[in-house]
Amino acid sequence: MINWPSSLVSDIARRKSVLVIGAGVSKNSTNSSGLRPKDWKEFLVQSSDHLSGKAEINRQIKSGDFLTACELIKKELGRDDFNTLVKEEFLNPRFNHAKIHQHIYNLDSRIVITPNFDKIYDTYANTTSQGSIIIKKFYEEDIIDCIRRPEPLIIKIHGSVDSTDNLIFTRKDYSEARTKYRNFYQIIEALSLTHTFIFIGCGTNDPDIRLLLEDFTFKYPLNKQHYIIMPSNALNNKVKEIVKDTMSLKILEYDSSNYHKLLTDSLAELVTEVELKRQEIANLQSW
């Protein structure tokens, strides 16, 4: 089980945290046929299988340049076929929520950020809350208003599968978004200064997340670190040290055998610890 730091528990209990949930969380879901959502690499590999540019796309994938690989796929398929492909992979399979989504919801963080295109957590959270959670995409102009209000908020920083023309998925998308939606990225940076970010099911290679945390680290060297939860075998020890130093992250590790069951169980324990801490805060009136 993950040994949760008391400061992390306190930040969640006081709603001074932002949960960031990535593709690793969605991977726990299945649909009625037992299929699981593809991660970014799996999507790219399968999407390029019958394309004339497959060899070059695979070279980009092997080098870790997923943005360029996706750009090549989109250019060869064209807008219509690419959008259809994305919906077929992330919307039409009708993935069901998993226990891990329940535990994340029960942490009752007022702000949740996700780079995921799928709607698995969004749908579960909105259904469970009887539609009282606000869901905003990166391009919506009233995000700052929603952040300052008390209602729970999900921010989809790369867009949603129900609006495929507005996804941030390719190299061009990322480049354009950083200029066109500069104010949005400033909002996320401001949140990173006032809240503890907790990354669940996220890698360290997402360009937006890497840029945000690297800027944060070197602009504010005397800062309170954020947290990332990852399998113990995800990175070697030297890379872990680089991640800690350049992205200001504390790494919380777990054994990923048995399809990451230990992460789900640990989050269930975290829910209990947070609830107890909230009771303590309420009793002492130490908000």
C-alpha positions as CSV (number, residue, x, y, z in Angstrom):
1,M,0.0,0.0,0.0
2,I,1.1,3.6,-0.6
3,N,2.1,5.4,2.6
4,W,0.3,8.7,2.1
5,P,2.2,11.8,3.4
6,S,0.3,13.7,6.1
7,S,0.8,17.0,4.2
8,L,-0.9,15.5,1.1
9,V,-3.8,14.2,3.2
10,S,-4.1,17.6,4.8
11,D,-4.1,19.5,1.5
12,I,-6.8,17.3,0.1
13,A,-8.9,17.5,3.3
14,R,-8.6,21.3,3.2
15,R,-9.4,21.3,-0.6
16,K,-6.1,22.9,-1.3
17,S,-5.2,20.3,-3.9
18,V,-5.9,19.7,-7.6
19,L,-6.2,16.1,-8.7
20,V,-4.8,15.5,-12.2
21,I,-6.0,12.2,-13.7
22,G,-4.4,10.7,-16.8
23,A,-4.8,7.8,-19.2
24,G,-3.6,5.3,-16.5
25,V,-6.8,5.9,-14.6
26,S,-9.0,5.3,-17.7
27,K,-7.1,2.1,-18.3
28,N,-8.9,0.6,-15.4
29,S,-12.2,0.8,-17.3
30,T,-13.8,-1.8,-19.6
31,N,-16.8,-1.9,-21.8
32,S,-19.4,-4.6,-22.2
33,S,-17.0,-6.5,-24.5
34,G,-14.2,-6.4,-21.9
35,L,-12.2,-3.9,-24.0
36,R,-10.0,-1.2,-22.3
37,P,-9.3,2.3,-23.6
38,K,-6.0,2.6,-25.5
39,D,-3.2,4.8,-24.2
40,W,-1.6,7.3,-26.6
41,K,1.0,4.9,-27.9
42,E,-1.4,2.1,-28.5
43,F,-3.8,4.4,-30.3
44,L,-1.0,5.6,-32.6
45,V,0.3,2.1,-33.4
46,Q,-3.1,0.8,-34.3
47,S,-4.1,3.9,-36.2
48,S,-1.0,3.7,-38.4
49,D,-1.3,0.0,-39.2
50,H,-2.8,0.4,-42.7
51,L,-1.4,3.8,-43.7
52,S,1.2,4.4,-46.4
53,G,3.3,6.4,-44.0
54,K,3.4,3.6,-41.5
55,A,7.2,3.2,-41.5
56,E,7.9,6.8,-40.7
57,I,5.1,7.0,-38.2
58,N,6.5,4.0,-36.4
59,R,10.0,5.6,-36.4
60,Q,8.5,8.6,-34.6
61,I,6.7,6.4,-32.1
62,K,9.8,4.5,-31.3
63,S,11.7,7.7,-30.8
64,G,9.0,8.9,-28.3
65,D,7.8,11.7,-30.5
66,F,4.1,10.9,-30.3
67,L,3.1,14.4,-31.3
68,T,4.8,14.2,-34.7
69,A,3.5,10.6,-35.2
70,C,-0.1,11.8,-34.5
71,E,0.4,14.8,-36.9
72,L,1.4,12.4,-39.6
73,I,-1.6,10.2,-39.1
74,K,-4.0,13.1,-39.1
75,K,-2.5,14.5,-42.3
76,E,-2.8,11.2,-44.1
77,L,-6.3,10.4,-42.9
78,G,-7.7,13.9,-43.3
79,R,-10.0,15.7,-40.9
80,D,-13.1,13.7,-41.4
81,D,-11.5,10.2,-41.1
82,F,-9.3,11.2,-38.2
83,N,-12.2,12.6,-36.2
84,T,-14.2,9.4,-36.9
85,L,-11.2,7.4,-35.7
86,V,-10.9,9.3,-32.5
87,K,-14.7,8.9,-31.7
88,E,-14.5,5.2,-32.5
89,E,-11.6,4.7,-30.1
90,F,-12.6,7.0,-27.2
91,L,-16.4,7.5,-27.3
92,N,-18.3,4.8,-29.2
93,P,-17.0,1.8,-27.1
94,R,-19.0,3.1,-24.1
95,F,-16.5,2.4,-21.4
96,N,-17.8,2.0,-17.8
97,H,-16.3,3.6,-14.8
98,A,-14.1,1.5,-12.5
99,K,-13.6,1.5,-8.7
100,I,-10.7,3.9,-9.0
101,H,-13.0,6.6,-10.4
102,Q,-15.2,6.2,-7.4
103,H,-12.3,6.7,-5.0
104,I,-11.1,9.8,-6.9
105,Y,-14.6,11.2,-6.8
106,N,-14.9,10.4,-3.0
107,L,-11.8,12.4,-2.3
108,D,-14.1,15.4,-3.0
109,S,-11.4,17.6,-4.5
110,R,-13.2,20.8,-5.8
111,I,-11.0,21.0,-8.9
112,V,-10.0,18.0,-11.1
113,I,-7.9,18.4,-14.2
114,T,-7.6,15.8,-16.9
115,P,-5.8,15.6,-20.2
116,N,-8.0,12.6,-21.1
117,F,-10.3,12.9,-24.2
118,D,-12.6,10.2,-23.0
119,K,-15.7,11.0,-20.8
120,I,-15.4,8.1,-18.3
121,Y,-14.7,10.2,-15.2
122,D,-16.8,13.1,-16.4
123,T,-19.9,10.9,-16.9
124,Y,-19.5,9.1,-13.6
125,A,-18.9,12.2,-11.6
126,N,-21.8,14.1,-13.1
127,T,-24.2,11.2,-12.7
128,T,-23.2,10.6,-9.1
129,S,-23.5,14.3,-8.3
130,Q,-26.8,14.6,-10.1
131,G,-25.4,16.9,-12.7
132,S,-23.9,19.5,-10.2
133,I,-20.3,19.3,-11.5
134,I,-19.2,21.9,-14.0
135,I,-17.1,20.6,-16.9
136,K,-15.0,23.1,-18.8
137,K,-12.6,22.7,-21.8
138,F,-9.4,24.7,-22.2
139,Y,-10.9,27.0,-24.8
140,E,-13.9,28.2,-22.8
141,E,-13.6,31.8,-21.7
142,D,-15.4,31.5,-18.3
143,I,-13.0,29.0,-16.7
144,I,-11.6,31.6,-14.3
145,D,-15.1,32.4,-13.2
146,C,-15.8,28.7,-12.5
147,I,-12.5,28.4,-10.6
148,R,-13.5,31.2,-8.2
149,R,-17.0,29.9,-7.6
150,P,-17.7,27.1,-5.0
151,E,-19.1,24.5,-7.4
152,P,-17.0,21.4,-8.2
153,L,-15.1,21.7,-11.5
154,I,-13.5,19.4,-14.0
155,I,-11.1,21.0,-16.5
156,K,-10.3,19.1,-19.6
157,I,-6.9,20.6,-20.6
158,H,-6.7,18.8,-24.0
159,G,-10.4,19.0,-24.9
160,S,-13.1,16.3,-25.1
161,V,-13.9,13.6,-27.6
162,D,-17.4,15.1,-28.2
163,S,-15.7,18.0,-29.9
164,T,-12.9,16.4,-31.9
165,D,-12.0,19.6,-33.9
166,N,-11.0,21.2,-30.6
167,L,-8.6,18.5,-29.3
168,I,-5.0,19.1,-28.4
169,F,-3.5,15.9,-29.9
170,T,-0.9,16.7,-32.6
171,R,2.3,18.8,-32.7
172,K,0.4,21.6,-34.5
173,D,-2.3,21.5,-31.9
174,Y,0.1,22.0,-29.0
175,S,2.0,24.8,-30.8
176,E,-1.1,26.7,-31.6
177,A,-2.7,26.2,-28.2
178,R,0.2,27.7,-26.3
179,T,-0.2,31.0,-28.2
180,K,-3.9,31.1,-28.8
181,Y,-4.9,30.1,-25.3
182,R,-2.0,31.7,-23.4
183,N,-4.4,33.0,-20.7
184,F,-5.6,29.4,-20.0
185,Y,-2.1,28.3,-19.3
186,Q,-1.5,31.2,-17.0
187,I,-4.6,30.1,-15.0
188,I,-3.2,26.6,-14.6
189,E,0.1,28.1,-13.6
190,A,-1.6,30.2,-11.0
191,L,-3.4,27.1,-9.6
192,S,0.0,25.4,-9.3
193,L,1.2,28.2,-7.0
194,T,-1.8,28.1,-4.7
195,H,-2.7,24.3,-4.7
196,T,-0.9,21.0,-4.4
197,F,-1.2,19.1,-7.7
198,I,-1.5,15.3,-7.3
199,F,-0.9,13.4,-10.6
200,I,-2.7,10.0,-10.8
201,G,-2.2,7.8,-13.8
202,C,-0.1,10.4,-15.6
203,G,3.3,10.1,-17.2
204,T,6.0,12.8,-17.1
205,N,6.1,13.2,-20.9
206,D,3.0,15.2,-21.5
207,P,4.3,18.5,-23.1
208,D,1.9,20.7,-21.2
209,I,2.5,19.1,-17.8
210,R,6.3,19.1,-18.3
211,L,6.4,22.7,-19.3
212,L,4.2,23.8,-16.5
213,L,6.2,22.0,-13.8
214,E,9.6,22.9,-15.2
215,D,8.7,26.6,-15.3
216,F,7.3,26.3,-11.8
217,T,10.5,24.7,-10.5
218,F,12.9,27.2,-11.9
219,K,10.8,30.3,-11.3
220,Y,10.1,29.3,-7.7
221,P,13.0,27.2,-6.4
222,L,11.9,27.5,-2.8
223,N,8.5,25.9,-3.4
224,K,6.3,23.2,-1.9
225,Q,6.6,20.2,-4.2
226,H,3.7,18.6,-6.0
227,Y,3.1,14.8,-6.1
228,I,3.0,12.1,-8.8
229,I,1.8,8.6,-8.1
230,M,3.5,6.0,-10.4
231,P,4.4,2.3,-10.6
232,S,7.8,1.5,-8.9
233,N,9.2,0.2,-12.2
234,A,8.1,3.2,-14.4
235,L,11.4,5.0,-14.2
236,N,15.0,4.1,-13.3
237,N,16.5,5.7,-10.2
238,K,18.6,8.2,-12.1
239,V,15.6,9.4,-14.1
240,K,13.6,9.7,-10.9
241,E,16.2,12.1,-9.5
242,I,16.0,14.2,-12.7
243,V,12.1,14.3,-12.5
244,K,12.3,15.4,-8.8
245,D,14.9,18.1,-9.5
246,T,13.5,19.5,-12.7
247,M,9.7,19.1,-12.2
248,S,9.5,19.6,-8.4
249,L,7.7,16.4,-7.9
250,K,7.6,14.0,-5.0
251,I,7.2,10.5,-6.4
252,L,4.9,8.0,-4.5
253,E,5.4,4.5,-5.8
254,Y,3.4,1.3,-5.8
255,D,3.7,-2.2,-7.1
256,S,1.8,-2.3,-10.4
257,S,1.2,-6.1,-10.6
258,N,-2.3,-7.4,-10.8
259,Y,-3.3,-4.6,-13.1
260,H,-2.5,-1.8,-10.7
261,K,-4.9,-3.1,-8.0
262,L,-2.7,-1.7,-5.3
263,L,-3.2,1.8,-6.6
264,T,-7.0,1.4,-6.4
265,D,-6.8,-0.1,-2.9
266,S,-4.4,2.7,-1.7
267,L,-6.8,5.4,-3.0
268,A,-9.6,3.8,-1.1
269,E,-7.4,4.1,2.1
270,L,-6.6,7.7,1.1
271,V,-10.4,8.5,1.1
272,T,-10.6,7.2,4.6
273,E,-7.6,9.2,5.8
274,V,-9.0,12.4,4.2
275,E,-12.4,11.9,5.7
276,L,-10.9,11.5,9.2
277,K,-8.7,14.6,8.7
278,R,-11.8,16.6,7.7
279,Q,-13.6,15.5,10.8
280,E,-10.5,16.6,12.9
281,I,-10.4,20.0,11.1
282,A,-14.1,20.5,11.7
283,N,-13.9,19.6,15.4
284,L,-11.0,21.9,16.0
285,Q,-12.5,24.6,13.6
286,S,-9.0,24.9,12.2
287,W,-9.9,25.7,8.6
